[in-house]
Structure formats: C-alpha cells, structure tokens
Amino acid sequence: MIGRAHIPDRGAKADRYASREDFRRIFEEDSIGLHQLSFLLNGNPEKAQQCFVSGFEDCVTGNPVFREWAHSWAKRTIIQNAIEELKPRPTHCNLSLSATVFSDLDKLSFGQDGHFGIDVVLGLEDFERFVFVISILEHYSEQDCALLLGCSVQQVREARARALQRMASSRRAALAGERLIDSNSNRGSVLVEDGHKVNR
C-alpha cells in the first residue's frame, strides 16, 4: 500500500510557479520601472507601450516560471520583445580597447551624482543602447547579453565601450557648459559691482 506521503501534492507544486495574478501584480506595482525599461530599449513611446503590453501577455501565457523569478522574468520578456521588434545589430567598428580602458570607461559611465541623461541614452545607436541598458542598467553578464542579442561577447564589450565613451563625452560637455554659465554669471555680477563703484 502506498502511503499518503508518497502521493505528489500537485497544489503545492503549482504554488511554486507564478500565476497570472502574480504577473498582473508585478506589472501594476512596477509599472513605472518596466515602462522605463521598455522606453529606454525602444526609444519610442508607442513602441515602448506595445512592448510593455506584449511583455505582460507573454508572461501570463508562456512557460511556467518560479514565483521568485517572476519579476526578473518580466524584465527579460520586455527585453526579448524589444530585441524582436528593433533587431539591433552590431555596427562594424575598428575600435580596439584594452581591458584597462574598459575598466576606466566603467568608472566614467555615470556622473558624480550617479545619474545619467535619458536623452543621452536615447541618442545612442540601437545596438549600443541595448547593450548599455542590458549590461549596465540591468546587470546582465556579457555572456547573457551576447546570447540575447545574437552576437559575440567581444561585440558586446566594444558596444559597451563606445556607449560609455559617449556617455562620458556627454558628461564632460555638460560640465563644461555648466562652468561656462557659472563664469558668465560671475562675470556679470563683477560688472554690476564695478558699475556700482563707478556710480559712487
């Protein structure tokens, strides 16, 4: 006779997987974050919205996913839909960077306040933007990025380096612009002070 302990508990097994309601809650509670991810990848509000909706539909109708992985899976589904929509391909570039340069660029990727301009990210070429968002913002490994984008790890590294170079250049240009504005306003205040002295 088979004991009760040997009978598989299908209800307990089913509870380990994310349900339609779990995904609905994820897409409602993190709608801003998931929308932003979709927008940064697609670079277009309409496509971002379509990708967001398709991501939800794919999550609830796709293969079962463990509940603890559901949020990561929602992000991955949006990433996969954006890749399918835009089909970003690496550009041929003669850029040759050493490992030292890669580590230096990683330090330059964000400003001192830890933020970056969305307009700068959206200004990147499609492939560079996808690599930047997936590897830097979403912390996917180089191997995962290469697998998702259908390219080599070297192409991921080169695209990330170009993206980070552009981010750093944009940051330097913005800081130079701020210094110019500050110096002009200081010059203006000096002129005002000098004018007061003359009038006296």
N, CA, C and O of each residue as an XYZ file, in Angstrom:
800
protein
N       0.840     -1.185      0.000
C       0.000      0.000      0.000
C       0.879      1.241      0.000
O       1.867      1.304      0.732
N       0.527      2.225     -0.815
C       1.321      3.456     -0.905
C       0.854      4.420      0.172
O      -0.335      4.717      0.291
N       1.795      4.895      0.941
C       1.450      5.842      1.992
C       1.094      7.206      1.426
O       1.428      7.536      0.288
N       0.414      7.983      2.241
C      -0.030      9.319      1.821
C       1.149     10.233      1.503
O       1.039     11.119      0.655
N       2.276     10.021      2.181
C       3.454     10.876      1.987
C       4.036     10.727      0.594
O       4.736     11.616      0.110
N       3.744      9.583     -0.064
C       4.323      9.337     -1.385
C       3.483      9.907     -2.523
O       3.917      9.911     -3.675
N       2.289     10.386     -2.205
C       1.421     10.952     -3.236
C       1.839     12.397     -3.489
O       1.817     13.207     -2.562
N       2.227     12.748     -4.739
C       2.673     14.122     -5.008
C       1.561     15.127     -4.777
O       0.418     14.914     -5.182
N       1.904     16.208     -4.131
C       0.948     17.283     -3.855
C       0.988     18.284     -5.006
O       1.842     19.170     -5.039
N       0.068     18.139     -5.940
C       0.072     18.991     -7.124
C      -0.202     20.447     -6.789
O       0.308     21.354     -7.446
N      -1.019     20.664     -5.753
C      -1.335     22.043     -5.350
C      -0.097     22.773     -4.861
O       0.123     23.934     -5.208
N       0.724     22.089     -4.045
C       1.948     22.700     -3.520
C       2.918     22.989     -4.651
O       3.584     24.024     -4.659
N       2.998     22.052     -5.628
C       3.896     22.249     -6.765
C       3.453     23.435     -7.600
O       4.280     24.232     -8.043
N       2.138     23.555     -7.818
C       1.602     24.672     -8.609
C       1.854     26.004     -7.922
O       2.061     27.019     -8.587
N       1.839     26.005     -6.582
C       2.045     27.244     -5.836
C       3.452     27.797     -5.989
O       3.695     28.972     -5.711
N       4.385     26.949     -6.432
C       5.766     27.409     -6.621
C       5.909     28.281     -7.857
O       6.876     29.033     -7.982
N       4.954     28.183     -8.767
C       5.038     28.921    -10.026
C       4.216     30.201     -9.974
O       3.183     30.277     -9.308
N       4.708     31.210    -10.703
C       3.999     32.491    -10.764
C       2.696     32.313    -11.536
O       2.666     31.685    -12.594
N       1.633     32.872    -10.994
C       0.325     32.796    -11.632
C       0.076     34.061    -12.455
O       0.864     35.007    -12.429
N      -1.028     34.049    -13.177
C      -1.448     35.229    -13.932
C      -1.582     36.434    -12.995
O      -1.191     37.550    -13.340
N      -2.140     36.189    -11.807
C      -2.324     37.275    -10.835
C      -0.985     37.784    -10.319
O      -0.844     38.981    -10.068
N      -0.003     36.909    -10.155
C       1.338     37.340     -9.730
C       1.932     38.306    -10.756
O       2.474     39.352    -10.399
N       1.821     37.938    -12.035
C       2.357     38.809    -13.083
C       1.562     40.105    -13.196
O       2.129     41.167    -13.452
N       0.248     40.014    -13.005
C      -0.562     41.237    -13.042
C      -0.109     42.204    -11.945
O       0.005     43.408    -12.173
N       0.147     41.656    -10.746
C       0.605     42.487     -9.637
C       1.976     43.099     -9.925
O       2.209     44.272     -9.631
N       2.891     42.299    -10.506
C       4.225     42.807    -10.844
C       4.131     43.955    -11.839
O       4.775     44.989    -11.667
N       3.324     43.769    -12.883
C       3.218     44.798    -13.915
C       2.475     46.037    -13.405
O       2.655     47.124    -13.954
N       1.651     45.896    -12.372
C       0.976     47.057    -11.779
C       1.898     47.773    -10.793
O       2.036     48.995    -10.840
N       2.530     47.006     -9.900
C       3.361     47.607     -8.857
C       4.647     48.218     -9.394
O       5.128     49.219     -8.863
N       5.205     47.627    -10.438
C       6.451     48.163    -11.007
C       6.208     48.693    -12.422
O       7.080     48.595    -13.285
N       5.036     49.247    -12.649
C       4.707     49.721    -13.999
C       5.660     50.820    -14.455
O       6.015     50.870    -15.632
N       6.084     51.703    -13.548
C       6.999     52.798    -13.918
C       8.351     52.225    -14.333
O       8.889     52.598    -15.375
N       8.899     51.325    -13.527
C      10.199     50.739    -13.837
C      10.181     49.922    -15.118
O      11.109     50.007    -15.922
N       9.137     49.135    -15.315
C       9.041     48.303    -16.515
C       8.786     49.154    -17.761
O       9.297     48.858    -18.841
N       7.981     50.222    -17.595
C       7.767     51.148    -18.715
C       9.076     51.845    -19.093
O       9.392     52.000    -20.272
N       9.829     52.262    -18.075
C      11.091     52.949    -18.348
C      12.066     52.017    -19.066
O      12.740     52.425    -20.011
N      12.135     50.776    -18.615
C      12.997     49.803    -19.281
C      12.594     49.666    -20.746
O      13.446     49.692    -21.635
N      11.304     49.521    -20.993
C      10.806     49.376    -22.356
C      11.102     50.621    -23.189
O      11.464     50.517    -24.361
N      10.947     51.801    -22.581
C      11.188     53.048    -23.305
C      12.663     53.221    -23.646
O      12.994     53.623    -24.762
N      13.551     52.923    -22.704
C      14.987     53.060    -22.961
C      15.439     52.111    -24.058
O      16.319     52.451    -24.849
N      14.854     50.940    -24.111
C      15.219     49.980    -25.156
C      14.669     50.394    -26.516
O      15.385     50.381    -27.518
N      13.399     50.757    -26.539
C      12.732     51.062    -27.812
C      12.996     52.472    -28.312
O      13.013     52.713    -29.520
N      13.202     53.415    -27.382
C      13.452     54.800    -27.775
C      12.248     55.482    -28.397
O      12.385     56.498    -29.078
N      11.071     54.926    -28.165
C       9.851     55.438    -28.784
C       8.679     55.114    -27.861
O       8.497     53.951    -27.498
N       7.874     56.114    -27.468
C       6.780     55.862    -26.506
C       5.758     54.835    -26.981
O       5.313     53.993    -26.202
N       5.385     54.903    -28.256
C       4.376     53.965    -28.769
C       4.907     52.523    -28.775
O       4.231     51.594    -28.332
N       6.127     52.364    -29.285
C       6.723     51.022    -29.300
C       6.955     50.516    -27.879
O       6.815     49.325    -27.602
N       7.310     51.429    -26.988
C       7.532     51.047    -25.592
C       6.243     50.513    -24.974
O       6.266     49.516    -24.253
N       5.133     51.166    -25.252
C       3.846     50.726    -24.717
C       3.462     49.353    -25.286
O       2.998     48.476    -24.558
N       3.662     49.188    -26.581
C       3.361     47.892    -27.219
C       4.206     46.778    -26.605
O       3.717     45.680    -26.339
N       5.478     47.086    -26.388
C       6.410     46.113    -25.820
C       6.006     45.763    -24.387
O       6.102     44.604    -23.981
N       5.561     46.748    -23.628
C       5.112     46.553    -22.250
C       3.910     45.605    -22.215
O       3.883     44.646    -21.444
N       2.920     45.889    -23.061
C       1.704     45.065    -23.120
C       2.034     43.649    -23.594
O       1.548     42.672    -23.025
N       2.866     43.541    -24.641
C       3.261     42.222    -25.148
C       4.022     41.438    -24.086
O       3.881     40.221    -23.976
N       4.832     42.152    -23.304
C       5.582     41.503    -22.232
C       4.659     40.867    -21.211
O       4.887     39.741    -20.770
N       3.607     41.600    -20.835
C       2.640     41.057    -19.880
C       1.939     39.836    -20.470
O       1.816     38.806    -19.808
N       1.483     39.952    -21.706
C       0.775     38.842    -22.355
C       1.660     37.605    -22.464
O       1.201     36.485    -22.241
N       2.928     37.811    -22.807
C       3.851     36.682    -22.924
C       4.110     36.019    -21.571
O       4.256     34.800    -21.483
N       4.163     36.835    -20.525
C       4.419     36.298    -19.184
C       3.269     35.404    -18.719
O       3.501     34.338    -18.148
N       2.037     35.832    -18.961
C       0.890     35.076    -18.441
C       0.539     33.868    -19.316
O      -0.127     32.943    -18.849
N       0.973     33.865    -20.561
C       0.644     32.744    -21.443
C       1.844     31.842    -21.738
O       1.700     30.806    -22.388
N       3.024     32.237    -21.262
C       4.240     31.484    -21.567
C       4.450     30.301    -20.645
O       3.541     29.886    -19.926
N       5.656     29.765    -20.673
C       6.013     28.612    -19.836
C       5.997     28.991    -18.359
O       6.232     30.151    -18.020
N       5.724     28.033    -17.473
C       5.713     28.329    -16.036
C       7.071     28.840    -15.556
O       8.119     28.378    -16.008
N       7.033     29.794    -14.639
C       8.248     30.383    -14.073
C       8.111     30.362    -12.554
O       7.034     30.634    -12.023
N       9.189     30.041    -11.859
C       9.146     30.067    -10.402
C       8.765     31.464     -9.916
O       9.191     32.473    -10.478
N       7.957     31.498     -8.864
C       7.430     32.771     -8.368
C       8.548     33.749     -8.017
O       8.432     34.946     -8.278
N       9.636     33.240     -7.423
C      10.728     34.150     -7.015
C      11.480     34.726     -8.213
O      12.219     35.699     -8.063
N      11.304     34.152     -9.380
C      11.960     34.659    -10.594
C      11.028     35.514    -11.445
O      11.432     36.024    -12.490
N       9.795     35.670    -11.005
C       8.773     36.303    -11.848
C       9.130     37.731    -12.256
O       8.933     38.104    -13.413
N       9.648     38.531    -11.334
C       9.972     39.925    -11.667
C      11.108     39.993    -12.677
O      11.050     40.761    -13.638
N      12.145     39.181    -12.453
C      13.258     39.134    -13.409
C      12.784     38.641    -14.770
O      13.251     39.104    -15.810
N      11.844     37.689    -14.746
C      11.324     37.146    -15.996
C      10.523     38.202    -16.752
O      10.575     38.267    -17.980
N       9.779     39.031    -16.010
C       9.006     40.111    -16.646
C       9.944     41.066    -17.385
O       9.667     41.471    -18.514
N      11.054     41.421    -16.738
C      12.037     42.297    -17.383
C      12.655     41.627    -18.608
O      12.803     42.243    -19.663
N      13.009     40.368    -18.449
C      13.641     39.641    -19.555
C      12.688     39.545    -20.751
O      13.116     39.645    -21.900
N      11.408     39.353    -20.475
C      10.421     39.252    -21.550
C      10.311     40.573    -22.305
O      10.203     40.584    -23.531
N      10.338     41.690    -21.569
C      10.304     43.004    -22.215
C      11.554     43.194    -23.067
O      11.472     43.687    -24.191
N      12.705     42.804    -22.536
C      13.964     42.915    -23.290
C      13.886     42.086    -24.577
O      14.258     42.561    -25.650
N      13.402     40.848    -24.462
C      13.308     39.974    -25.633
C      12.338     40.540    -26.676
O      12.606     40.469    -27.876
N      11.218     41.099    -26.223
C      10.255     41.696    -27.157
C      10.853     42.909    -27.865
O      10.626     43.110    -29.058
N      11.619     43.717    -27.126
C      12.248     44.899    -27.738
C      13.291     44.468    -28.768
O      13.406     45.081    -29.830
N      14.041     43.429    -28.461
C      15.033     42.907    -29.415
C      14.330     42.396    -30.672
O      14.776     42.649    -31.791
N      13.238     41.681    -30.475
C      12.471     41.148    -31.610
C      11.912     42.279    -32.472
O      11.864     42.170    -33.698
N      11.493     43.362    -31.824
C      10.910     44.499    -32.545
C      11.948     45.274    -33.343
O      11.741     45.559    -34.523
N      13.074     45.621    -32.700
C      14.062     46.502    -33.346
C      15.201     45.746    -34.030
O      15.867     46.284    -34.915
N      15.419     44.513    -33.619
C      16.510     43.699    -34.192
C      17.834     44.471    -34.256
O      18.405     44.629    -35.335
N      18.322     44.950    -33.108
C      19.585     45.713    -33.115
C      20.766     44.845    -33.523
O      20.931     43.735    -33.017
N      21.575     45.342    -34.423
C      22.738     44.611    -34.898
C      23.998     45.425    -34.634
O      23.970     46.652    -34.721
N      25.098     44.760    -34.314
C      26.345     45.493    -34.057
C      26.854     46.188    -35.309
O      26.756     45.666    -36.419
N      27.401     47.382    -35.100
C      27.985     48.114    -36.213
C      29.443     47.716    -36.344
O      30.100     47.402    -35.352
N      29.944     47.729    -37.564
C      31.358     47.410    -37.774
C      32.189     48.610    -37.358
O      32.009     49.721    -37.856
N      33.091     48.358    -36.445
C      33.911     49.456    -35.915
C      35.318     48.939    -35.701
O      35.517     47.793    -35.298
N      36.290     49.787    -35.972
C      37.697     49.407    -35.801
C      38.203     49.712    -34.395
O      39.405     49.677    -34.134
N      37.265     50.012    -33.490
C      37.645     50.368    -32.128
C      38.326     49.184    -31.451
O      37.768     48.088    -31.392
N      39.520     49.409    -30.949
C      40.253     48.360    -30.243
C      40.612     48.902    -28.868
O      41.394     49.844    -28.742
N      40.033     48.298    -27.846
C      40.233     48.806    -26.492
C      40.791     47.711    -25.593
O      40.410     46.544    -25.690
N      41.694     48.114    -24.725
C      42.292     47.159    -23.796
C      41.394     47.000    -22.578
O      40.431     47.747    -22.405
N      41.713     46.022    -21.737
C      40.938     45.789    -20.518
C      41.023     46.990    -19.590
O      40.061     47.303    -18.889
N      42.180     47.673    -19.581
C      42.353     48.860    -18.744
C      41.374     49.944    -19.151
O      40.751     50.582    -18.302
N      41.240     50.148    -20.461
C      40.312     51.167    -20.950
C      38.893     50.802    -20.562
O      38.113     51.683    -20.199
N      38.534     49.517    -20.631
C      37.182     49.095    -20.259
C      36.899     49.443    -18.807
O      35.818     49.940    -18.492
N      37.860     49.189    -17.910
C      37.619     49.484    -16.502
C      37.527     50.982    -16.280
O      36.726     51.434    -15.463
N      38.342     51.771    -16.999
C      38.269     53.224    -16.879
C      36.922     53.745    -17.370
O      36.345     54.651    -16.769
N      36.428     53.174    -18.458
C      35.146     53.610    -19.007
C      34.009     53.277    -18.065
O      33.050     54.042    -17.954
N      34.103     52.142    -17.380
C      33.059     51.785    -16.418
C      32.959     52.837    -15.321
O      31.865     53.145    -14.848
N      34.106     53.390    -14.916
C      34.088     54.423    -13.881
C      33.477     55.712    -14.403
O      32.886     56.481    -13.645
N      33.624     55.945    -15.701
C      33.115     57.181    -16.293
C      31.654     57.092    -16.724
O      31.083     58.078    -17.190
N      31.054     55.925    -16.570
C      29.728     55.719    -17.148
C      28.666     56.628    -16.550
O      27.719     57.002    -17.241
N      28.803     56.990    -15.281
C      27.830     57.857    -14.651
C      28.525     59.090    -14.108
O      29.738     59.103    -13.897
N      27.737     60.118    -13.889
C      28.284     61.346    -13.337
C      28.565     61.186    -11.857
O      28.355     60.117    -11.285
N      29.039     62.249    -11.246
C      29.364     62.200     -9.824
C      28.130     61.937     -8.982
O      28.228     61.351     -7.904
N      26.945     62.373     -9.472
C      25.720     62.168     -8.719
C      25.109     60.793     -8.988
O      24.055     60.469     -8.439
N      25.765     59.975     -9.834
C      25.286     58.631    -10.099
C      24.147     58.570    -11.094
O      23.560     57.505    -11.282
N      23.816     59.675    -11.736
C      22.718     59.709    -12.691
C      23.233     59.898    -14.110
O      24.396     60.245    -14.316
N      22.379     59.673    -15.070
C      22.721     59.856    -16.470
C      21.532     60.487    -17.155
O      20.403     60.380    -16.676
N      21.777     61.141    -18.270
C      20.699     61.772    -19.012
C      20.014     60.771    -19.923
O      20.669     60.113    -20.731
N      18.690     60.651    -19.798
C      17.936     59.734    -20.651
C      18.122     60.108    -22.113
O      18.201     59.236    -22.977
N      18.192     61.418    -22.391
C      18.356     61.846    -23.781
C      19.681     61.349    -24.358
O      19.779     61.078    -25.555
N      20.698     61.229    -23.505
C      21.993     60.715    -23.968
C      21.870     59.236    -24.313
O      22.402     58.786    -25.329
N      21.170     58.480    -23.470
C      20.970     57.055    -23.734
C      20.173     56.867    -25.024
O      20.511     56.024    -25.855
N      19.117     57.656    -25.183
C      18.283     57.539    -26.382
C      19.036     57.962    -27.639
O      18.663     57.573    -28.746
N      20.102     58.762    -27.475
C      20.900     59.198    -28.608
C      21.908     58.166    -29.096
O      22.526     58.340    -30.146
N      22.069     57.094    -28.330
C      22.995     56.035    -28.743
C      22.422     55.243    -29.922
O      21.208     55.182    -30.114
N      23.319     54.639    -30.705
C      22.876     53.726    -31.752
C      22.102     52.581    -31.099
O      22.341     52.259    -29.936
N      21.177     51.965    -31.841
C      20.314     50.932    -31.270
C      21.091     49.849    -30.530
O      20.782     49.531    -29.382
N      22.100     49.283    -31.189
C      22.827     48.174    -30.577
C      23.560     48.627    -29.322
O      23.558     47.927    -28.309
N      24.186     49.801    -29.389
C      24.901     50.327    -28.222
C      23.928     50.602    -27.077
O      24.239     50.344    -25.914
N      22.754     51.127    -27.413
C      21.749     51.428    -26.392
C      21.274     50.134    -25.718
O      21.146     50.081    -24.495
N      21.017     49.106    -26.508
C      20.580     47.832    -25.934
C      21.657     47.267    -25.019
O      21.360     46.818    -23.911
N      22.890     47.287    -25.469
C      23.990     46.756    -24.648
C      24.116     47.565    -23.361
O      24.289     46.993    -22.285
N      24.032     48.892    -23.464
C      24.145     49.749    -22.283
C      23.040     49.428    -21.278
O      23.310     49.236    -20.092
N      21.810     49.372    -21.748
C      20.677     49.138    -20.855
C      20.748     47.738    -20.246
O      20.556     47.573    -19.041
N      21.025     46.734    -21.076
C      21.008     45.357    -20.582
C      22.190     45.065    -19.662
O      22.024     44.451    -18.608
N      23.383     45.504    -20.062
C      24.573     45.137    -19.275
C      24.840     46.082    -18.112
O      25.215     45.638    -17.027
N      24.651     47.382    -18.327
C      24.974     48.351    -17.268
C      23.790     48.576    -16.329
O      23.946     48.503    -15.110
N      22.620     48.846    -16.877
C      21.464     49.150    -16.026
C      20.808     47.901    -15.439
O      20.370     47.905    -14.289
N      20.744     46.828    -16.239
C      20.085     45.605    -15.766
C      21.079     44.556    -15.249
O      20.667     43.511    -14.745
N      22.368     44.825    -15.372
C      23.417     43.978    -14.790
C      23.456     42.549    -15.352
O      23.795     41.605    -14.639
N      23.111     42.407    -16.616
C      23.268     41.097    -17.259
C      24.748     40.882    -17.556
O      25.478     41.838    -17.817
N      25.185     39.637    -17.515
C      26.576     39.332    -17.834
C      26.819     39.519    -19.329
O      25.881     39.563    -20.125
N      28.085     39.629    -19.692
C      28.432     39.768    -21.115
C      27.921     38.573    -21.913
O      27.450     38.721    -23.041
N      28.020     37.383    -21.311
C      27.566     36.168    -21.994
C      26.055     36.209    -22.228
O      25.578     35.855    -23.307
N      25.304     36.644    -21.210
C      23.843     36.738    -21.356
C      23.463     37.760    -22.420
O      22.561     37.527    -23.225
N      24.165     38.901    -22.416
C      23.906     39.942    -23.421
C      24.146     39.403    -24.823
O      23.344     39.613    -25.732
N      25.264     38.705    -24.981
C      25.610     38.151    -26.287
C      24.564     37.134    -26.740
O      24.191     37.094    -27.912
N      24.095     36.315    -25.799
C      23.087     35.310    -26.126
C      21.772     35.971    -26.542
O      21.162     35.579    -27.537
N      21.343     36.965    -25.782
C      20.090     37.659    -26.088
C      20.158     38.394    -27.425
O      19.202     38.375    -28.200
N      21.292     39.039    -27.690
C      21.429     39.874    -28.881
C      21.951     39.107    -30.098
O      22.034     39.661    -31.194
N      22.297     37.850    -29.905
C      22.767     37.045    -31.023
C      24.077     37.534    -31.615
O      24.227     37.622    -32.834
N      25.024     37.852    -30.740
C      26.320     38.360    -31.193
C      27.417     37.763    -30.323
O      27.146     36.932    -29.457
N      28.647     38.185    -30.553
C      29.767     37.684    -29.753
C      29.963     38.535    -28.498
O      29.498     39.673    -28.421
N      30.651     37.966    -27.531
C      30.981     38.698    -26.307
C      31.848     39.906    -26.642
O      31.689     40.969    -26.042
N      32.761     39.750    -27.592
C      33.627     40.859    -27.997
C      32.805     42.021    -28.548
O      33.103     43.182    -28.266
N      31.779     41.716    -29.325
C      30.919     42.779    -29.863
C      30.158     43.491    -28.751
O      29.927     44.697    -28.826
N      29.773     42.751    -27.730
C      29.119     43.363    -26.564
C      30.094     44.305    -25.873
O      29.732     45.429    -25.526
N      31.331     43.854    -25.671
C      32.340     44.686    -24.996
C      32.611     45.968    -25.774
O      32.695     47.051    -25.195
N      32.746     45.837    -27.076
C      33.043     47.014    -27.902
C      31.875     47.994    -27.902
O      32.075     49.206    -27.820
N      30.658     47.469    -27.993
C      29.481     48.347    -27.992
C      29.333     49.050    -26.651
O      28.984     50.230    -26.603
N      29.597     48.334    -25.560
C      29.517     48.949    -24.234
C      30.572     50.040    -24.092
O      30.302     51.104    -23.536
N      31.764     49.774    -24.591
C      32.839     50.768    -24.522
C      32.463     52.028    -25.290
O      32.666     53.138    -24.799
N      31.914     51.863    -26.496
C      31.505     53.033    -27.288
C      30.401     53.805    -26.577
O      30.410     55.035    -26.549
N      29.447     53.070    -26.000
C      28.351     53.726    -25.286
C      28.874     54.513    -24.096
O      28.463     55.650    -23.863
N      29.783     53.905    -23.347
C      30.331     54.576    -22.167
C      31.196     55.773    -22.554
O      31.213     56.783    -21.850
N      31.914     55.659    -23.671
C      32.691     56.801    -24.161
C      31.769     57.970    -24.473
O      32.057     59.114    -24.119
N      30.656     57.672    -25.142
C      29.711     58.735    -25.489
C      29.069     59.325    -24.245
O      28.848     60.533    -24.167
N      28.770     58.470    -23.268
C      28.202     58.957    -22.007
C      29.196     59.884    -21.308
O      28.826     60.945    -20.806
N      30.461     59.466    -21.283
C      31.499     60.272    -20.636
C      31.697     61.591    -21.377
O      31.837     62.638    -20.745
N      31.711     61.555    -22.712
C      31.869     62.782    -23.503
C      30.708     63.726    -23.259
O      30.898     64.937    -23.136
N      29.508     63.173    -23.188
C      28.321     63.982    -22.929
C      28.386     64.619    -21.549
O      28.012     65.776    -21.361
N      28.869     63.841    -20.590
C      29.001     64.348    -19.214
C      30.016     65.496    -19.168
O      29.780     66.522    -18.531
N      31.150     65.304    -19.856
C      32.172     66.366    -19.873
C      31.638     67.630    -20.540
O      31.898     68.742    -20.080
N      30.883     67.448    -21.637
C      30.314     68.597    -22.342
C      29.318     69.326    -21.457
O      29.273     70.556    -21.447
N      28.514     68.566    -20.709
C      27.527     69.185    -19.819
C      28.217     69.962    -18.702
O      27.795     71.063    -18.351
N      29.285     69.380    -18.145
C      30.028     70.067    -17.084
C      30.697     71.324    -17.616
O      30.729     72.350    -16.937
N      31.232     71.246    -18.836
C      31.858     72.425    -19.448
C      30.813     73.513    -19.656
O      31.096     74.690    -19.433
N      29.614     73.138    -20.078
C      28.526     74.097    -20.264
C      28.123     74.747    -18.954
O      27.848     75.946    -18.908
N      28.088     73.948    -17.877
C      27.743     74.488    -16.558
C      28.802     75.483    -16.097
O      28.480     76.535    -15.544
N      30.071     75.140    -16.330
C      31.156     76.047    -15.926
C      31.087     77.347    -16.709
O      31.340     78.422    -16.165
N      30.739     77.245    -18.009
C      30.621     78.440    -18.845
C      29.509     79.337    -18.331
O      29.679     80.553    -18.243
N      28.376     78.745    -17.992
C      27.256     79.522    -17.457
C      27.647     80.182    -16.147
O      27.349     81.355    -15.922
N      28.330     79.408    -15.264
C      28.767     79.962    -13.978
C      29.737     81.118    -14.174
O      29.624     82.150    -13.512
N      30.694     80.943    -15.088
C      31.682     82.002    -15.292
C      31.021     83.245    -15.881
O      31.381     84.367    -15.525
N      30.053     83.052    -16.783
C      29.337     84.198    -17.353
C      28.522     84.906    -16.292
O      28.488     86.137    -16.270
N      27.865     84.170    -15.411
C      27.068     84.808    -14.365
C      27.973     85.519    -13.368
O      27.616     86.584    -12.864
N      29.156     84.938    -13.071
C      30.109     85.601    -12.176
C      30.636     86.883    -12.812
O      30.792     87.903    -12.141
N      30.912     86.816    -14.136
C      31.401     87.983    -14.843
C      30.357     89.090    -14.810
O      30.676     90.269    -14.659
N      29.102     88.679    -14.955
C      28.015     89.653    -14.917
C      27.913     90.314    -13.562
O      27.689     91.521    -13.472
N      28.077     89.526    -12.498
C      27.983     90.105    -11.158
C      29.155     91.030    -10.886
O      29.002     92.036    -10.193
N      30.347     90.696    -11.432
C      31.513     91.577    -11.280
C      31.249     92.911    -11.980
O      31.562     93.972    -11.438
N      30.674     92.856    -13.183
C      30.367     94.078    -13.923
C      29.370     94.940    -13.174
O      29.490     96.165    -13.155
N      28.389     94.304    -12.557
C      27.393     95.050    -11.782
C      28.065     95.731    -10.599
O      27.808     96.899    -10.310
N      28.946     94.971     -9.907
C      29.650     95.544     -8.761
C      30.520     96.715     -9.205
O      30.546     97.748     -8.537
N      31.240     96.568    -10.331
C      32.079     97.646    -10.844
C      31.232     98.861    -11.184
O      31.649     99.996    -10.955
N      30.049     98.626    -11.727
C      29.151     99.725    -12.076
C      28.731    100.493    -10.843
O      28.649    101.721    -10.867
N      28.468     99.777     -9.771
C      28.092    100.439     -8.507
C      29.237    101.288     -7.996
O      29.020    102.392     -7.498
N      30.468    100.777     -8.115
C      31.646    101.524     -7.650
C      31.801    102.817     -8.437
O      32.098    103.863     -7.859
N      31.597    102.752     -9.781
C      31.742    103.945    -10.610
C      30.688    104.972    -10.245
O      30.975    106.168    -10.187
N      29.465    104.511     -9.998
C      28.367    105.430     -9.681
C      28.601    106.120     -8.352
O      28.124    107.232     -8.127
N      29.333    105.462     -7.479
C      29.616    106.085     -6.202
C      30.628    107.210     -6.420
O      31.018    107.882     -5.465
